[in-house]
Structures are given as structure tokens and as C-alpha cells.
Amino acid sequence: MAVDIEAINARVKEQSRFLDSIRTEIGRVIVGQTYLIDRLLIALLCDGHILVEGVPGLAKTLSINTLAHTLGATHARLSFTPDLLPADVTGTQIYNPQLAEFTTRQGPIFVNIFLADEINRAPAKVQSALLEAMQERQVSIGGVTYPLPQPFMVLATQNPIESEGTYPLPEAQLDRFMLKAVVDYPNRQEERQILERYETGHIPDVQRVVDLPSLLDARMAVQDVVLNDRLRDYIVDLMLATRDPRRYRMEALKPLIAYGASPRATIHLAQASKAFAFLDGRGYVTPDDVKAVAKDVLRHRVIITYEAEAEDLTTDEIIDRVLQGVAVP
């Protein structure tokens, strides 16, 4: 079946114009953080969830809130704490003595964009309640199932340097996050701009620059971005290499990887690669697109062994070796 690349390119360029408006509007508030903003947009375009990790003060929460304002989407922020209850997230039933009946009060999760701040500080019961919302896009309260608004996405943050009062996220929940973005410190020039912009304490107001129907149209356009069979094979090979490195002549990696990426990672890598090409205004995926988002898709799914930790190896370094070892089409 012939594919009209020129027609797809034209549609992608038309549908992706609003992204520049979003970047410009976010740039009025956020200095730098291009990597984080692009990953937020990729998750948004792919109807996925994203986990953002970084030390305090890197504008993680501000970036996410600013994005929600540019979309005109309903959003809520909830700080996760060790004493949080599932009902604090999803909602609960309240007894009305005058009517002698229970009424349902929906929780803060019933929004388009739900920000779970410091998600790893909440206990397992809260994570389980959130898991249903992330996977099924629905919430059960008092035996009744309520659908969540569309679009719906969870944007979660976590602090890597704080260990007291934190709980490791279950692997099943981590796998539901399409991407895990790791945010680093700004460079010297960006830090100087931050100082100049915020020393007065004035934060510019963010305006809505796109509506939700336009976002849904863009999601359809992302699905039409061409991913050829050779790149599909490349993505599958990357996933298999995390599970059995010896198949790809990477015997040294076998004792360093405890568990490889799941089939859900295969789907997410293909989707994220298409969205990355869409951000660049292209209607086709290249190997560089796949490599650009591979770490974001894999770093929370590939589990390394104690032997790797003993050698001071990180998950990102292991993924780099996998990318180097699998032949590029």
C-alpha cells in the first residue's frame, strides 16, 4: 500500500502549528526546560501519563501547571503524603441524614490533567486507587464506576534525593507511565535569566492558546505519522535486547539486567517516536527519533541487578549500551 508522504507531511505541519504557540506561552513563565516541555507534549499527544523526576526547585510543578493553563483544560494538584487515603484522590460517599441516603462526592482526580506531586510519598493503597484511573480511565466509588473526563492524563513528580517517608512505586504502576523524564539543573545562562525574571516576584499570567478539540485532532494526526517496517523491527529488537542481551551479542549485559521492558514499552516507544517526529513537523519517523525517546520510555521499566549497582552503573547507562549494541536500520 503506497503512502503519500507529502500529504502526511502537509497535514502534520498544519496540525502541529499550535505547538509553537504552547512553547511560546510556556516560555513566558519557564526559562529553559525544553526537554521537559517536549516530553510533556509527547505524553499529551499520545494520551499517556508521565513521571517527572528531579530535585526540588527545577520548576517541575510549575511547568505542568503552566501547560494545563495553555490548554484551557481542567486540572488539579494534589500533594501526596504518607497519611493520604484513597478517598482523598478518587472521592467517597457521604451520608445525608436528611435524605437518609448516600451521595457521591467526586475527588480531585476528575479533571483533564491531574498533577500528583511527590507521588512516591503515598502508601500502597493510594497507588492502587490511582492505578485504576491511569489504566482504565475510570474510578470506582461505593461499587459504582465513574468514567473520567476526556482527555485525562496523570502528570506525577518525585524527588530522587529524599528517602524518608517515601515508598517505591510498584513496577505495575511504573509500567503505566508512558515516559519518565529526568530533569537536570539549568545551565549558567538559563539560571541568570531565571534570576532576572523572578527577582521581582512577578509571574506572568498564562493565556489559553489552544482548545481541547484541536488537541484531539492533533492526536489523530500523530497516529498517521509513518513508521515503516524496518523501524518497527528496530523497536522490537531494542525491547528484546533488554530481555535477552545475548541474542544480540551483548553477553556482558546479561548479569546487569534483572528484568527487561514489557510489551507495553514496545507500544509506547512507537507512539513516542511518532509524537517526536510530529513535534519536529515531520510525517515520518527516523531512527534518531526512536533513540531520542528510548531512555524516557525504558528507564523506569528496565530493572538492573545488584551487580550493576555494585559497579555504579545506572539504568540510563545500561540503555545506552543496548542502543549501541542493536543495529540501526
LINNORCOR-V813230 format. One record per helix or strand of 3 or more residues. SS is the DSSP state (hx for helix, st for strand). FROM is the first residue (numbers start at 1). TO is the last residue. If there is no record, write none. Layout:
SS;FROM;TO
SS;FROM;TO
This chain:
hx;5;15
hx;17;27
hx;34;45
st;49;53
hx;60;71
st;75;79
hx;86;90
st;91;96
st;101;106
st;113;117
hx;119;121
hx;124;136
st;138;141
st;144;147
st;153;158
hx;171;174
st;177;182
hx;188;198
hx;212;223
hx;229;243
hx;245;248
hx;251;254
st;257;259
hx;263;279
hx;287;298
hx;306;310
hx;315;325
